[in-house]
């Protein structure tokens, strides 16, 4: 699993919690910060998934080449 996926998931969870606290307390600034952290986490997680997919595709191609030889 790519490191970006782990960091992204952690930012997403942190943002969710922060946003929820902001909603409970009526603090719009905390709510907005949480939403931004969540968005950042989702993007970072998606980037990590793309990197994993690229690595998997490369590994499969390498395995296919080895088996063909």
PDB file with SEQRES, HELIX, SHEET and CRYST1 records, atoms N, CA, C and O in Angstrom:
SEQRES   1 A   69  UNK UNK UNK UNK UNK UNK UNK UNK UNK UNK UNK UNK UNK          
SEQRES   2 A   69  UNK UNK UNK UNK UNK UNK UNK UNK UNK UNK UNK UNK UNK          
SEQRES   3 A   69  UNK UNK UNK UNK UNK UNK UNK UNK UNK UNK UNK UNK UNK          
SEQRES   4 A   69  UNK UNK UNK UNK UNK UNK UNK UNK UNK UNK UNK UNK UNK          
SEQRES   5 A   69  UNK UNK UNK UNK UNK UNK UNK UNK UNK UNK UNK UNK UNK          
SEQRES   6 A   69  UNK UNK UNK UNK                                              
HELIX    1 AA1 UNK A    3  UNK A   25  1                                  23    
HELIX    2 AA2 UNK A   28  UNK A   68  1                                  41    
CRYST1    1.000    1.000    1.000  90.00  90.00  90.00 P 1           1          
ATOM      1  N   UNK A   1       0.845  -1.171   0.000  1.00  0.00           N  
ATOM      2  CA  UNK A   1       0.000   0.000   0.000  1.00  0.00           C  
ATOM      3  C   UNK A   1       0.893   1.237   0.000  1.00  0.00           C  
ATOM      4  O   UNK A   1       1.878   1.323   0.734  1.00  0.00           O  
ATOM      5  N   UNK A   2       0.521   2.173  -0.834  1.00  0.00           N  
ATOM      6  CA  UNK A   2       1.311   3.383  -0.985  1.00  0.00           C  
ATOM      7  C   UNK A   2       1.196   4.270   0.253  1.00  0.00           C  
ATOM      8  O   UNK A   2       0.136   4.354   0.873  1.00  0.00           O  
ATOM      9  N   UNK A   3       2.291   4.925   0.599  1.00  0.00           N  
ATOM     10  CA  UNK A   3       2.346   5.808   1.766  1.00  0.00           C  
ATOM     11  C   UNK A   3       1.336   6.949   1.653  1.00  0.00           C  
ATOM     12  O   UNK A   3       0.777   7.385   2.660  1.00  0.00           O  
ATOM     13  N   UNK A   4       1.096   7.440   0.420  1.00  0.00           N  
ATOM     14  CA  UNK A   4       0.125   8.511   0.229  1.00  0.00           C  
ATOM     15  C   UNK A   4      -1.286   8.067   0.606  1.00  0.00           C  
ATOM     16  O   UNK A   4      -2.087   8.874   1.079  1.00  0.00           O  
ATOM     17  N   UNK A   5      -1.589   6.798   0.400  1.00  0.00           N  
ATOM     18  CA  UNK A   5      -2.914   6.296   0.773  1.00  0.00           C  
ATOM     19  C   UNK A   5      -3.097   6.341   2.283  1.00  0.00           C  
ATOM     20  O   UNK A   5      -4.171   6.692   2.772  1.00  0.00           O  
ATOM     21  N   UNK A   6      -2.058   5.990   3.014  1.00  0.00           N  
ATOM     22  CA  UNK A   6      -2.136   5.998   4.477  1.00  0.00           C  
ATOM     23  C   UNK A   6      -2.290   7.424   4.989  1.00  0.00           C  
ATOM     24  O   UNK A   6      -3.166   7.708   5.806  1.00  0.00           O  
ATOM     25  N   UNK A   7      -1.434   8.318   4.503  1.00  0.00           N  
ATOM     26  CA  UNK A   7      -1.511   9.719   4.933  1.00  0.00           C  
ATOM     27  C   UNK A   7      -2.854  10.324   4.541  1.00  0.00           C  
ATOM     28  O   UNK A   7      -3.459  11.064   5.316  1.00  0.00           O  
ATOM     29  N   UNK A   8      -3.317  10.006   3.337  1.00  0.00           N  
ATOM     30  CA  UNK A   8      -4.590  10.538   2.874  1.00  0.00           C  
ATOM     31  C   UNK A   8      -5.751  10.085   3.732  1.00  0.00           C  
ATOM     32  O   UNK A   8      -6.630  10.877   4.071  1.00  0.00           O  
ATOM     33  N   UNK A   9      -5.753   8.824   4.081  1.00  0.00           N  
ATOM     34  CA  UNK A   9      -6.833   8.300   4.920  1.00  0.00           C  
ATOM     35  C   UNK A   9      -6.813   8.968   6.293  1.00  0.00           C  
ATOM     36  O   UNK A   9      -7.865   9.283   6.850  1.00  0.00           O  
ATOM     37  N   UNK A  10      -5.615   9.182   6.836  1.00  0.00           N  
ATOM     38  CA  UNK A  10      -5.503   9.831   8.147  1.00  0.00           C  
ATOM     39  C   UNK A  10      -5.999  11.278   8.078  1.00  0.00           C  
ATOM     40  O   UNK A  10      -6.695  11.730   8.987  1.00  0.00           O  
ATOM     41  N   UNK A  11      -5.653  12.009   7.015  1.00  0.00           N  
ATOM     42  CA  UNK A  11      -6.135  13.383   6.863  1.00  0.00           C  
ATOM     43  C   UNK A  11      -7.654  13.404   6.694  1.00  0.00           C  
ATOM     44  O   UNK A  11      -8.329  14.287   7.223  1.00  0.00           O  
ATOM     45  N   UNK A  12      -8.182  12.438   5.962  1.00  0.00           N  
ATOM     46  CA  UNK A  12      -9.620  12.355   5.763  1.00  0.00           C  
ATOM     47  C   UNK A  12     -10.336  12.156   7.098  1.00  0.00           C  
ATOM     48  O   UNK A  12     -11.312  12.847   7.390  1.00  0.00           O  
ATOM     49  N   UNK A  13      -9.860  11.229   7.895  1.00  0.00           N  
ATOM     50  CA  UNK A  13     -10.479  10.950   9.200  1.00  0.00           C  
ATOM     51  C   UNK A  13     -10.337  12.157  10.130  1.00  0.00           C  
ATOM     52  O   UNK A  13     -11.281  12.531  10.826  1.00  0.00           O  
ATOM     53  N   UNK A  14      -9.148  12.759  10.133  1.00  0.00           N  
ATOM     54  CA  UNK A  14      -8.919  13.947  10.970  1.00  0.00           C  
ATOM     55  C   UNK A  14      -9.859  15.078  10.548  1.00  0.00           C  
ATOM     56  O   UNK A  14     -10.433  15.765  11.393  1.00  0.00           O  
ATOM     57  N   UNK A  15     -10.007  15.263   9.253  1.00  0.00           N  
ATOM     58  CA  UNK A  15     -10.893  16.314   8.743  1.00  0.00           C  
ATOM     59  C   UNK A  15     -12.343  16.066   9.089  1.00  0.00           C  
ATOM     60  O   UNK A  15     -13.081  16.990   9.430  1.00  0.00           O  
ATOM     61  N   UNK A  16     -12.745  14.806   9.000  1.00  0.00           N  
ATOM     62  CA  UNK A  16     -14.123  14.458   9.362  1.00  0.00           C  
ATOM     63  C   UNK A  16     -14.412  14.804  10.818  1.00  0.00           C  
ATOM     64  O   UNK A  16     -15.447  15.386  11.142  1.00  0.00           O  
ATOM     65  N   UNK A  17     -13.477  14.435  11.684  1.00  0.00           N  
ATOM     66  CA  UNK A  17     -13.646  14.708  13.114  1.00  0.00           C  
ATOM     67  C   UNK A  17     -13.678  16.210  13.374  1.00  0.00           C  
ATOM     68  O   UNK A  17     -14.517  16.699  14.131  1.00  0.00           O  
ATOM     69  N   UNK A  18     -12.769  16.932  12.746  1.00  0.00           N  
ATOM     70  CA  UNK A  18     -12.689  18.374  12.942  1.00  0.00           C  
ATOM     71  C   UNK A  18     -13.970  19.060  12.438  1.00  0.00           C  
ATOM     72  O   UNK A  18     -14.505  19.955  13.092  1.00  0.00           O  
ATOM     73  N   UNK A  19     -14.443  18.628  11.279  1.00  0.00           N  
ATOM     74  CA  UNK A  19     -15.669  19.188  10.719  1.00  0.00           C  
ATOM     75  C   UNK A  19     -16.859  18.929  11.653  1.00  0.00           C  
ATOM     76  O   UNK A  19     -17.694  19.807  11.875  1.00  0.00           O  
ATOM     77  N   UNK A  20     -16.916  17.727  12.184  1.00  0.00           N  
ATOM     78  CA  UNK A  20     -18.021  17.367  13.083  1.00  0.00           C  
ATOM     79  C   UNK A  20     -17.987  18.196  14.361  1.00  0.00           C  
ATOM     80  O   UNK A  20     -19.025  18.657  14.835  1.00  0.00           O  
ATOM     81  N   UNK A  21     -16.795  18.384  14.916  1.00  0.00           N  
ATOM     82  CA  UNK A  21     -16.663  19.223  16.114  1.00  0.00           C  
ATOM     83  C   UNK A  21     -17.126  20.639  15.804  1.00  0.00           C  
ATOM     84  O   UNK A  21     -17.818  21.268  16.605  1.00  0.00           O  
ATOM     85  N   UNK A  22     -16.740  21.131  14.640  1.00  0.00           N  
ATOM     86  CA  UNK A  22     -17.178  22.467  14.233  1.00  0.00           C  
ATOM     87  C   UNK A  22     -18.687  22.564  14.113  1.00  0.00           C  
ATOM     88  O   UNK A  22     -19.277  23.579  14.483  1.00  0.00           O  
ATOM     89  N   UNK A  23     -19.317  21.511  13.596  1.00  0.00           N  
ATOM     90  CA  UNK A  23     -20.775  21.505  13.497  1.00  0.00           C  
ATOM     91  C   UNK A  23     -21.414  21.506  14.888  1.00  0.00           C  
ATOM     92  O   UNK A  23     -22.372  22.237  15.137  1.00  0.00           O  
ATOM     93  N   UNK A  24     -20.881  20.690  15.780  1.00  0.00           N  
ATOM     94  CA  UNK A  24     -21.449  20.586  17.130  1.00  0.00           C  
ATOM     95  C   UNK A  24     -21.320  21.886  17.911  1.00  0.00           C  
ATOM     96  O   UNK A  24     -22.220  22.269  18.659  1.00  0.00           O  
ATOM     97  N   UNK A  25     -20.181  22.560  17.725  1.00  0.00           N  
ATOM     98  CA  UNK A  25     -19.929  23.774  18.504  1.00  0.00           C  
ATOM     99  C   UNK A  25     -20.383  25.045  17.788  1.00  0.00           C  
ATOM    100  O   UNK A  25     -20.371  26.124  18.380  1.00  0.00           O  
ATOM    101  N   UNK A  26     -20.779  24.929  16.532  1.00  0.00           N  
ATOM    102  CA  UNK A  26     -21.181  26.104  15.774  1.00  0.00           C  
ATOM    103  C   UNK A  26     -20.004  26.927  15.288  1.00  0.00           C  
ATOM    104  O   UNK A  26     -20.182  28.078  14.892  1.00  0.00           O  
ATOM    105  N   UNK A  27     -18.802  26.360  15.309  1.00  0.00           N  
ATOM    106  CA  UNK A  27     -17.583  27.049  14.877  1.00  0.00           C  
ATOM    107  C   UNK A  27     -17.379  26.819  13.376  1.00  0.00           C  
ATOM    108  O   UNK A  27     -16.901  25.768  12.950  1.00  0.00           O  
ATOM    109  N   UNK A  28     -17.751  27.821  12.600  1.00  0.00           N  
ATOM    110  CA  UNK A  28     -17.679  27.682  11.146  1.00  0.00           C  
ATOM    111  C   UNK A  28     -16.239  27.566  10.639  1.00  0.00           C  
ATOM    112  O   UNK A  28     -15.987  26.898   9.636  1.00  0.00           O  
ATOM    113  N   UNK A  29     -15.302  28.209  11.324  1.00  0.00           N  
ATOM    114  CA  UNK A  29     -13.898  28.143  10.910  1.00  0.00           C  
ATOM    115  C   UNK A  29     -13.352  26.719  11.072  1.00  0.00           C  
ATOM    116  O   UNK A  29     -12.688  26.201  10.175  1.00  0.00           O  
ATOM    117  N   UNK A  30     -13.629  26.099  12.202  1.00  0.00           N  
ATOM    118  CA  UNK A  30     -13.191  24.719  12.432  1.00  0.00           C  
ATOM    119  C   UNK A  30     -13.865  23.781  11.440  1.00  0.00           C  
ATOM    120  O   UNK A  30     -13.247  22.840  10.942  1.00  0.00           O  
ATOM    121  N   UNK A  31     -15.123  24.042  11.161  1.00  0.00           N  
ATOM    122  CA  UNK A  31     -15.862  23.245  10.196  1.00  0.00           C  
ATOM    123  C   UNK A  31     -15.211  23.345   8.812  1.00  0.00           C  
ATOM    124  O   UNK A  31     -15.039  22.335   8.129  1.00  0.00           O  
ATOM    125  N   UNK A  32     -14.855  24.554   8.406  1.00  0.00           N  
ATOM    126  CA  UNK A  32     -14.222  24.766   7.108  1.00  0.00           C  
ATOM    127  C   UNK A  32     -12.841  24.107   7.051  1.00  0.00           C  
ATOM    128  O   UNK A  32     -12.478  23.502   6.042  1.00  0.00           O  
ATOM    129  N   UNK A  33     -12.082  24.226   8.130  1.00  0.00           N  
ATOM    130  CA  UNK A  33     -10.762  23.576   8.183  1.00  0.00           C  
ATOM    131  C   UNK A  33     -10.909  22.062   8.051  1.00  0.00           C  
ATOM    132  O   UNK A  33     -10.136  21.413   7.347  1.00  0.00           O  
ATOM    133  N   UNK A  34     -11.899  21.514   8.729  1.00  0.00           N  
ATOM    134  CA  UNK A  34     -12.145  20.083   8.651  1.00  0.00           C  
ATOM    135  C   UNK A  34     -12.506  19.645   7.240  1.00  0.00           C  
ATOM    136  O   UNK A  34     -12.042  18.610   6.761  1.00  0.00           O  
ATOM    137  N   UNK A  35     -13.332  20.436   6.586  1.00  0.00           N  
ATOM    138  CA  UNK A  35     -13.718  20.126   5.211  1.00  0.00           C  
ATOM    139  C   UNK A  35     -12.498  20.157   4.295  1.00  0.00           C  
ATOM    140  O   UNK A  35     -12.361  19.313   3.408  1.00  0.00           O  
ATOM    141  N   UNK A  36     -11.617  21.125   4.509  1.00  0.00           N  
ATOM    142  CA  UNK A  36     -10.398  21.217   3.690  1.00  0.00           C  
ATOM    143  C   UNK A  36      -9.469  20.029   3.957  1.00  0.00           C  
ATOM    144  O   UNK A  36      -8.905  19.459   3.023  1.00  0.00           O  
ATOM    145  N   UNK A  37      -9.312  19.658   5.224  1.00  0.00           N  
ATOM    146  CA  UNK A  37      -8.478  18.497   5.560  1.00  0.00           C  
ATOM    147  C   UNK A  37      -9.045  17.230   4.916  1.00  0.00           C  
ATOM    148  O   UNK A  37      -8.303  16.383   4.420  1.00  0.00           O  
ATOM    149  N   UNK A  38     -10.360  17.122   4.936  1.00  0.00           N  
ATOM    150  CA  UNK A  38     -11.012  15.964   4.352  1.00  0.00           C  
ATOM    151  C   UNK A  38     -10.748  15.906   2.846  1.00  0.00           C  
ATOM    152  O   UNK A  38     -10.411  14.849   2.311  1.00  0.00           O  
ATOM    153  N   UNK A  39     -10.901  17.034   2.173  1.00  0.00           N  
ATOM    154  CA  UNK A  39     -10.669  17.093   0.725  1.00  0.00           C  
ATOM    155  C   UNK A  39      -9.207  16.758   0.407  1.00  0.00           C  
ATOM    156  O   UNK A  39      -8.922  16.005  -0.524  1.00  0.00           O  
ATOM    157  N   UNK A  40      -8.299  17.319   1.180  1.00  0.00           N  
ATOM    158  CA  UNK A  40      -6.871  17.034   0.985  1.00  0.00           C  
ATOM    159  C   UNK A  40      -6.606  15.537   1.140  1.00  0.00           C  
ATOM    160  O   UNK A  40      -5.871  14.947   0.348  1.00  0.00           O  
ATOM    161  N   UNK A  41      -7.201  14.934   2.148  1.00  0.00           N  
ATOM    162  CA  UNK A  41      -7.021  13.506   2.384  1.00  0.00           C  
ATOM    163  C   UNK A  41      -7.562  12.662   1.254  1.00  0.00           C  
ATOM    164  O   UNK A  41      -6.935  11.680   0.857  1.00  0.00           O  
ATOM    165  N   UNK A  42      -8.717  13.033   0.731  1.00  0.00           N  
ATOM    166  CA  UNK A  42      -9.320  12.278  -0.373  1.00  0.00           C  
ATOM    167  C   UNK A  42      -8.454  12.346  -1.630  1.00  0.00           C  
ATOM    168  O   UNK A  42      -8.282  11.347  -2.327  1.00  0.00           O  
ATOM    169  N   UNK A  43      -7.911  13.527  -1.912  1.00  0.00           N  
ATOM    170  CA  UNK A  43      -7.041  13.685  -3.082  1.00  0.00           C  
ATOM    171  C   UNK A  43      -5.754  12.877  -2.904  1.00  0.00           C  
ATOM    172  O   UNK A  43      -5.308  12.195  -3.827  1.00  0.00           O  
ATOM    173  N   UNK A  44      -5.175  12.958  -1.732  1.00  0.00           N  
ATOM    174  CA  UNK A  44      -3.932  12.233  -1.465  1.00  0.00           C  
ATOM    175  C   UNK A  44      -4.164  10.721  -1.536  1.00  0.00           C  
ATOM    176  O   UNK A  44      -3.319   9.987  -2.050  1.00  0.00           O  
ATOM    177  N   UNK A  45      -5.288  10.263  -1.030  1.00  0.00           N  
ATOM    178  CA  UNK A  45      -5.632   8.849  -1.082  1.00  0.00           C  
ATOM    179  C   UNK A  45      -5.813   8.397  -2.535  1.00  0.00           C  
ATOM    180  O   UNK A  45      -5.355   7.321  -2.919  1.00  0.00           O  
ATOM    181  N   UNK A  46      -6.482   9.227  -3.333  1.00  0.00           N  
ATOM    182  CA  UNK A  46      -6.678   8.897  -4.745  1.00  0.00           C  
ATOM    183  C   UNK A  46      -5.336   8.824  -5.478  1.00  0.00           C  
ATOM    184  O   UNK A  46      -5.130   7.946  -6.316  1.00  0.00           O  
ATOM    185  N   UNK A  47      -4.437   9.738  -5.165  1.00  0.00           N  
ATOM    186  CA  UNK A  47      -3.106   9.726  -5.767  1.00  0.00           C  
ATOM    187  C   UNK A  47      -2.368   8.439  -5.395  1.00  0.00           C  
ATOM    188  O   UNK A  47      -1.719   7.821  -6.239  1.00  0.00           O  
ATOM    189  N   UNK A  48      -2.470   8.053  -4.157  1.00  0.00           N  
ATOM    190  CA  UNK A  48      -1.845   6.809  -3.710  1.00  0.00           C  
ATOM    191  C   UNK A  48      -2.415   5.597  -4.420  1.00  0.00           C  
ATOM    192  O   UNK A  48      -1.676   4.673  -4.760  1.00  0.00           O  
ATOM    193  N   UNK A  49      -3.734   5.589  -4.650  1.00  0.00           N  
ATOM    194  CA  UNK A  49      -4.368   4.483  -5.377  1.00  0.00           C  
ATOM    195  C   UNK A  49      -3.840   4.404  -6.804  1.00  0.00           C  
ATOM    196  O   UNK A  49      -3.589   3.315  -7.321  1.00  0.00           O  
ATOM    197  N   UNK A  50      -3.672   5.568  -7.441  1.00  0.00           N  
ATOM    198  CA  UNK A  50      -3.115   5.586  -8.803  1.00  0.00           C  
ATOM    199  C   UNK A  50      -1.692   5.038  -8.827  1.00  0.00           C  
ATOM    200  O   UNK A  50      -1.323   4.291  -9.733  1.00  0.00           O  
ATOM    201  N   UNK A  51      -0.906   5.408  -7.839  1.00  0.00           N  
ATOM    202  CA  UNK A  51       0.461   4.909  -7.767  1.00  0.00           C  
ATOM    203  C   UNK A  51       0.472   3.397  -7.557  1.00  0.00           C  
ATOM    204  O   UNK A  51       1.272   2.686  -8.166  1.00  0.00           O  
ATOM    205  N   UNK A  52      -0.415   2.912  -6.696  1.00  0.00           N  
ATOM    206  CA  UNK A  52      -0.522   1.465  -6.479  1.00  0.00           C  
ATOM    207  C   UNK A  52      -0.921   0.751  -7.766  1.00  0.00           C  
ATOM    208  O   UNK A  52      -0.357  -0.288  -8.106  1.00  0.00           O  
ATOM    209  N   UNK A  53      -1.891   1.310  -8.476  1.00  0.00           N  
ATOM    210  CA  UNK A  53      -2.356   0.694  -9.716  1.00  0.00           C  
ATOM    211  C   UNK A  53      -1.239   0.646 -10.756  1.00  0.00           C  
ATOM    212  O   UNK A  53      -1.088  -0.347 -11.467  1.00  0.00           O  
ATOM    213  N   UNK A  54      -0.464   1.716 -10.841  1.00  0.00           N  
ATOM    214  CA  UNK A  54       0.660   1.741 -11.773  1.00  0.00           C  
ATOM    215  C   UNK A  54       1.708   0.706 -11.419  1.00  0.00           C  
ATOM    216  O   UNK A  54       2.250   0.035 -12.297  1.00  0.00           O  
ATOM    217  N   UNK A  55       1.992   0.578 -10.137  1.00  0.00           N  
ATOM    218  CA  UNK A  55       2.957  -0.415  -9.685  1.00  0.00           C  
ATOM    219  C   UNK A  55       2.453  -1.828  -9.962  1.00  0.00           C  
ATOM    220  O   UNK A  55       3.218  -2.693 -10.388  1.00  0.00           O  
ATOM    221  N   UNK A  56       1.149  -2.060  -9.715  1.00  0.00           N  
ATOM    222  CA  UNK A  56       0.575  -3.376  -9.966  1.00  0.00           C  
ATOM    223  C   UNK A  56       0.633  -3.734 -11.450  1.00  0.00           C  
ATOM    224  O   UNK A  56       0.946  -4.867 -11.813  1.00  0.00           O  
ATOM    225  N   UNK A  57       0.329  -2.756 -12.298  1.00  0.00           N  
ATOM    226  CA  UNK A  57       0.361  -2.997 -13.742  1.00  0.00           C  
ATOM    227  C   UNK A  57       1.783  -3.316 -14.195  1.00  0.00           C  
ATOM    228  O   UNK A  57       1.987  -4.198 -15.029  1.00  0.00           O  
ATOM    229  N   UNK A  58       2.758  -2.607 -13.652  1.00  0.00           N  
ATOM    230  CA  UNK A  58       4.154  -2.861 -13.999  1.00  0.00           C  
ATOM    231  C   UNK A  58       4.578  -4.251 -13.533  1.00  0.00           C  
ATOM    232  O   UNK A  58       5.266  -4.971 -14.257  1.00  0.00           O  
ATOM    233  N   UNK A  59       4.168  -4.622 -12.330  1.00  0.00           N  
ATOM    234  CA  UNK A  59       4.505  -5.946 -11.805  1.00  0.00           C  
ATOM    235  C   UNK A  59       3.889  -7.048 -12.657  1.00  0.00           C  
ATOM    236  O   UNK A  59       4.540  -8.056 -12.932  1.00  0.00           O  
ATOM    237  N   UNK A  60       2.648  -6.866 -13.075  1.00  0.00           N  
ATOM    238  CA  UNK A  60       1.978  -7.871 -13.904  1.00  0.00           C  
ATOM    239  C   UNK A  60       2.669  -7.996 -15.258  1.00  0.00           C  
ATOM    240  O   UNK A  60       2.831  -9.098 -15.782  1.00  0.00           O  
ATOM    241  N   UNK A  61       3.076  -6.857 -15.820  1.00  0.00           N  
ATOM    242  CA  UNK A  61       3.764  -6.885 -17.109  1.00  0.00           C  
ATOM    243  C   UNK A  61       5.110  -7.590 -16.974  1.00  0.00           C  
ATOM    244  O   UNK A  61       5.505  -8.353 -17.856  1.00  0.00           O  
ATOM    245  N   UNK A  62       5.804  -7.341 -15.890  1.00  0.00           N  
ATOM    246  CA  UNK A  62       7.090  -8.004 -15.654  1.00  0.00           C  
ATOM    247  C   UNK A  62       6.897  -9.512 -15.507  1.00  0.00           C  
ATOM    248  O   UNK A  62       7.674 -10.296 -16.053  1.00  0.00           O  
ATOM    249  N   UNK A  63       5.859  -9.919 -14.766  1.00  0.00           N  
ATOM    250  CA  UNK A  63       5.576 -11.345 -14.593  1.00  0.00           C  
ATOM    251  C   UNK A  63       5.234 -11.997 -15.924  1.00  0.00           C  
ATOM    252  O   UNK A  63       5.648 -13.123 -16.199  1.00  0.00           O  
ATOM    253  N   UNK A  64       4.485 -11.291 -16.737  1.00  0.00           N  
ATOM    254  CA  UNK A  64       4.087 -11.824 -18.043  1.00  0.00           C  
ATOM    255  C   UNK A  64       5.314 -12.000 -18.927  1.00  0.00           C  
ATOM    256  O   UNK A  64       5.433 -12.998 -19.638  1.00  0.00           O  
ATOM    257  N   UNK A  65       6.225 -11.033 -18.882  1.00  0.00           N  
ATOM    258  CA  UNK A  65       7.455 -11.124 -19.659  1.00  0.00           C  
ATOM    259  C   UNK A  65       8.321 -12.300 -19.204  1.00  0.00           C  
ATOM    260  O   UNK A  65       8.911 -13.001 -20.025  1.00  0.00           O  
ATOM    261  N   UNK A  66       8.388 -12.505 -17.901  1.00  0.00           N  
ATOM    262  CA  UNK A  66       9.187 -13.617 -17.375  1.00  0.00           C  
ATOM    263  C   UNK A  66       8.613 -14.970 -17.790  1.00  0.00           C  
ATOM    264  O   UNK A  66       9.349 -15.903 -18.112  1.00  0.00           O  
ATOM    265  N   UNK A  67       7.279 -15.055 -17.777  1.00  0.00           N  
ATOM    266  CA  UNK A  67       6.633 -16.305 -18.164  1.00  0.00           C  
ATOM    267  C   UNK A  67       6.732 -16.584 -19.651  1.00  0.00           C  
ATOM    268  O   UNK A  67       6.732 -17.743 -20.064  1.00  0.00           O  
ATOM    269  N   UNK A  68       6.816 -15.540 -20.459  1.00  0.00           N  
ATOM    270  CA  UNK A  68       6.910 -15.710 -21.914  1.00  0.00           C  
ATOM    271  C   UNK A  68       8.308 -16.134 -22.331  1.00  0.00           C  
ATOM    272  O   UNK A  68       8.493 -16.737 -23.388  1.00  0.00           O  
ATOM    273  N   UNK A  69       9.273 -15.823 -21.514  1.00  0.00           N  
ATOM    274  CA  UNK A  69      10.678 -16.121 -21.876  1.00  0.00           C  
ATOM    275  C   UNK A  69      11.045 -17.558 -21.672  1.00  0.00           C  
ATOM    276  O   UNK A  69      12.184 -17.947 -21.933  1.00  0.00           O  
TER     277      UNK A  69                                                      
END                                                                             
